[in-house]
């Protein structure tokens, strides 16, 4: 995680940066697009757990 900011309204803003992909321009784009799905699932699961106490187990489901 690159940045976590706690706001006055008790919300949280998280910034994730995944960089340094190798390969040609097209390969870098493909790797970047492929990597976003995992981030989205884990962040959504973390949000559900932190805000509602629900354990989605998305990582276990993907393994």
OpenMM code with the backbone's topology and positions (N, CA, C; nanometers):
from openmm import Vec3, app, unit

residues = "UNK UNK UNK UNK UNK UNK UNK UNK UNK UNK UNK UNK UNK UNK UNK UNK UNK UNK UNK UNK UNK UNK UNK UNK UNK UNK UNK UNK UNK UNK UNK UNK UNK UNK UNK UNK UNK UNK UNK UNK UNK UNK UNK UNK UNK UNK UNK UNK UNK UNK UNK UNK UNK UNK UNK UNK UNK UNK UNK UNK UNK UNK UNK".split()
positions = [
    Vec3(0.0834, -0.1154, 0.0000),
    Vec3(0.0000, 0.0000, 0.0000),
    Vec3(0.0883, 0.1222, 0.0000),
    Vec3(0.0536, 0.2137, -0.0827),
    Vec3(0.1332, 0.3341, -0.0939),
    Vec3(0.0887, 0.4401, 0.0059),
    Vec3(-0.0397, 0.4472, 0.0324),
    Vec3(-0.0882, 0.5559, 0.1163),
    Vec3(-0.2204, 0.5177, 0.1819),
    Vec3(-0.2333, 0.5457, 0.3098),
    Vec3(-0.3603, 0.5299, 0.3804),
    Vec3(-0.3902, 0.6621, 0.4479),
    Vec3(-0.5083, 0.7153, 0.4258),
    Vec3(-0.5473, 0.8426, 0.4860),
    Vec3(-0.6783, 0.8241, 0.5609),
    Vec3(-0.6782, 0.8549, 0.6891),
    Vec3(-0.8004, 0.8536, 0.7681),
    Vec3(-0.8612, 0.9926, 0.7637),
    Vec3(-0.9840, 1.0013, 0.7196),
    Vec3(-1.0516, 1.1294, 0.7050),
    Vec3(-1.1269, 1.1674, 0.8321),
    Vec3(-1.1600, 1.2938, 0.8439),
    Vec3(-1.2323, 1.3431, 0.9613),
    Vec3(-1.3675, 1.2745, 0.9786),
    Vec3(-1.4308, 1.2325, 0.8701),
    Vec3(-1.5621, 1.1672, 0.8788),
    Vec3(-1.5509, 1.0176, 0.9106),
    Vec3(-1.4303, 0.9738, 0.9516),
    Vec3(-1.4001, 0.8355, 0.9893),
    Vec3(-1.3967, 0.7387, 0.8712),
    Vec3(-1.3961, 0.7927, 0.7499),
    Vec3(-1.3763, 0.7080, 0.6330),
    Vec3(-1.2258, 0.6934, 0.6098),
    Vec3(-1.1885, 0.5982, 0.5286),
    Vec3(-1.0479, 0.5742, 0.4986),
    Vec3(-1.0278, 0.5725, 0.3488),
    Vec3(-0.9232, 0.6382, 0.3032),
    Vec3(-0.8876, 0.6424, 0.1619),
    Vec3(-0.7559, 0.5677, 0.1461),
    Vec3(-0.7545, 0.4660, 0.0606),
    Vec3(-0.6356, 0.3841, 0.0398),
    Vec3(-0.5890, 0.4000, -0.1043),
    Vec3(-0.4600, 0.4223, -0.1221),
    Vec3(-0.4003, 0.4306, -0.2551),
    Vec3(-0.3055, 0.3127, -0.2719),
    Vec3(-0.3253, 0.2351, -0.3771),
    Vec3(-0.2370, 0.1233, -0.4094),
    Vec3(-0.1676, 0.1533, -0.5410),
    Vec3(-0.0376, 0.1323, -0.5443),
    Vec3(0.0369, 0.1536, -0.6683),
    Vec3(0.1173, 0.0275, -0.6974),
    Vec3(0.0944, -0.0307, -0.8122),
    Vec3(0.1687, -0.1473, -0.8592),
    Vec3(0.2441, -0.1015, -0.9828),
    Vec3(0.3766, -0.0997, -0.9764),
    Vec3(0.4544, -0.0450, -1.0880),
    Vec3(0.5756, -0.1325, -1.1161),
    Vec3(0.6592, -0.0869, -1.2031),
    Vec3(0.7821, -0.1567, -1.2425),
    Vec3(0.7536, -0.2845, -1.3208),
    Vec3(0.6530, -0.2816, -1.4056),
    Vec3(0.6275, -0.3956, -1.4929),
    Vec3(0.7362, -0.4030, -1.5989),
    Vec3(0.7757, -0.5233, -1.6365),
    Vec3(0.8800, -0.5401, -1.7368),
    Vec3(0.8193, -0.5873, -1.8681),
    Vec3(0.8966, -0.5755, -1.9745),
    Vec3(0.8543, -0.6218, -2.1062),
    Vec3(0.8280, -0.5061, -2.2003),
    Vec3(0.7728, -0.5382, -2.3154),
    Vec3(0.7380, -0.4361, -2.4145),
    Vec3(0.6194, -0.3545, -2.3637),
    Vec3(0.5865, -0.2480, -2.4347),
    Vec3(0.4725, -0.1661, -2.3951),
    Vec3(0.3442, -0.2467, -2.3837),
    Vec3(0.3177, -0.3308, -2.4828),
    Vec3(0.1968, -0.4136, -2.4802),
    Vec3(0.1992, -0.5142, -2.3651),
    Vec3(0.3165, -0.5712, -2.3367),
    Vec3(0.3288, -0.6660, -2.2260),
    Vec3(0.3065, -0.5976, -2.0915),
    Vec3(0.3582, -0.4763, -2.0774),
    Vec3(0.3387, -0.3999, -1.9532),
    Vec3(0.1907, -0.3702, -1.9308),
    Vec3(0.1225, -0.3308, -2.0361),
    Vec3(-0.0211, -0.3017, -2.0251),
    Vec3(-0.0974, -0.4275, -1.9859),
    Vec3(-0.0662, -0.5394, -2.0508),
    Vec3(-0.1346, -0.6655, -2.0198),
    Vec3(-0.1106, -0.7066, -1.8745),
    Vec3(0.0127, -0.6930, -1.8259),
    Vec3(0.0442, -0.7280, -1.6868),
    Vec3(-0.0286, -0.6357, -1.5894),
    Vec3(-0.0343, -0.5073, -1.6210),
    Vec3(-0.1034, -0.4117, -1.5329),
    Vec3(-0.2521, -0.4429, -1.5257),
    Vec3(-0.3133, -0.4700, -1.6382),
    Vec3(-0.4566, -0.5019, -1.6407),
    Vec3(-0.4829, -0.6316, -1.5655),
    Vec3(-0.3970, -0.7316, -1.5841),
    Vec3(-0.4146, -0.8606, -1.5179),
    Vec3(-0.4011, -0.8488, -1.3654),
    Vec3(-0.3188, -0.7567, -1.3191),
    Vec3(-0.2936, -0.7448, -1.1746),
    Vec3(-0.4058, -0.6743, -1.0991),
    Vec3(-0.4929, -0.6030, -1.1673),
    Vec3(-0.5949, -0.5235, -1.0969),
    Vec3(-0.7036, -0.6090, -1.0329),
    Vec3(-0.7363, -0.7221, -1.0883),
    Vec3(-0.8423, -0.8059, -1.0338),
    Vec3(-0.8158, -0.8507, -0.8919),
    Vec3(-0.6945, -0.8932, -0.8640),
    Vec3(-0.6591, -0.9373, -0.7298),
    Vec3(-0.6661, -0.8253, -0.6277),
    Vec3(-0.6171, -0.7077, -0.6646),
    Vec3(-0.6238, -0.5936, -0.5742),
    Vec3(-0.7676, -0.5604, -0.5400),
    Vec3(-0.8519, -0.5562, -0.6398),
    Vec3(-0.9923, -0.5199, -0.6168),
    Vec3(-1.0612, -0.6173, -0.5227),
    Vec3(-1.0386, -0.7467, -0.5422),
    Vec3(-1.1014, -0.8476, -0.4559),
    Vec3(-1.0546, -0.8365, -0.3110),
    Vec3(-0.9256, -0.8198, -0.2922),
    Vec3(-0.8718, -0.8133, -0.1564),
    Vec3(-0.9177, -0.6862, -0.0858),
    Vec3(-0.9187, -0.5742, -0.1546),
    Vec3(-0.9649, -0.4489, -0.0937),
    Vec3(-1.1140, -0.4567, -0.0608),
    Vec3(-1.1933, -0.5155, -0.1497),
    Vec3(-1.3371, -0.5310, -0.1216),
    Vec3(-1.3585, -0.6214, 0.0001),
    Vec3(-1.2801, -0.7293, 0.0109),
    Vec3(-1.2922, -0.8187, 0.1259),
    Vec3(-1.2493, -0.7486, 0.2546),
    Vec3(-1.1429, -0.6704, 0.2466),
    Vec3(-1.0975, -0.5967, 0.3650),
    Vec3(-1.2027, -0.4963, 0.4098),
    Vec3(-1.2642, -0.4292, 0.3160),
    Vec3(-1.3703, -0.3326, 0.3476),
    Vec3(-1.4887, -0.4018, 0.4159),
    Vec3(-1.5308, -0.5149, 0.3627),
    Vec3(-1.6427, -0.5890, 0.4221),
    Vec3(-1.6086, -0.6329, 0.5645),
    Vec3(-1.4845, -0.6787, 0.5851),
    Vec3(-1.4438, -0.7238, 0.7170),
    Vec3(-1.4334, -0.6076, 0.8153),
    Vec3(-1.3686, -0.4983, 0.7726),
    Vec3(-1.3500, -0.3843, 0.8625),
    Vec3(-1.4815, -0.3149, 0.8974),
    Vec3(-1.5682, -0.2984, 0.7994),
    Vec3(-1.6904, -0.2213, 0.8216),
    Vec3(-1.8070, -0.3039, 0.8739),
    Vec3(-1.8100, -0.4349, 0.8414),
    Vec3(-1.9280, -0.5150, 0.8752),
    Vec3(-1.8963, -0.6464, 0.9466),
    Vec3(-1.7668, -0.6779, 0.9629),
    Vec3(-1.7291, -0.8018, 1.0290),
    Vec3(-1.7568, -0.9263, 0.9469),
    Vec3(-1.7716, -0.9098, 0.8150),
    Vec3(-1.8004, -1.0223, 0.7256),
    Vec3(-1.6694, -1.0706, 0.6634),
    Vec3(-1.6395, -1.1997, 0.6777),
    Vec3(-1.5182, -1.2564, 0.6192),
    Vec3(-1.5539, -1.3230, 0.4864),
    Vec3(-1.5148, -1.2602, 0.3762),
    Vec3(-1.5530, -1.3089, 0.2436),
    Vec3(-1.4663, -1.4235, 0.1930),
    Vec3(-1.3463, -1.4387, 0.2447),
    Vec3(-1.2554, -1.5463, 0.2064),
    Vec3(-1.2267, -1.5491, 0.0556),
    Vec3(-1.2091, -1.4317, -0.0043),
    Vec3(-1.1824, -1.4266, -0.1490),
    Vec3(-1.0463, -1.4835, -0.1852),
    Vec3(-0.9493, -1.4715, -0.0959),
    Vec3(-0.8171, -1.5254, -0.1257),
    Vec3(-0.8223, -1.6776, -0.1251),
    Vec3(-0.8902, -1.7363, -0.0274),
    Vec3(-0.9031, -1.8822, -0.0234),
    Vec3(-0.9772, -1.9347, -0.1450),
    Vec3(-1.0764, -1.8596, -0.1917),
    Vec3(-1.1567, -1.9025, -0.3064),
    Vec3(-1.0739, -1.9015, -0.4350),
    Vec3(-0.9729, -1.8157, -0.4427),
    Vec3(-0.8916, -1.8034, -0.5646),
    Vec3(-0.7767, -1.9021, -0.5690),
    Vec3(-0.7401, -1.9615, -0.4560),
    Vec3(-0.6221, -2.0494, -0.4502),
    Vec3(-0.6559, -2.1849, -0.5056),
] * unit.nanometer
topology = app.Topology()
chain = topology.addChain("A")
for resn in residues:
    res = topology.addResidue(resn, chain)
    for name in ("N", "CA", "C"):
        topology.addAtom(name, app.Element.getBySymbol(name[0]), res)
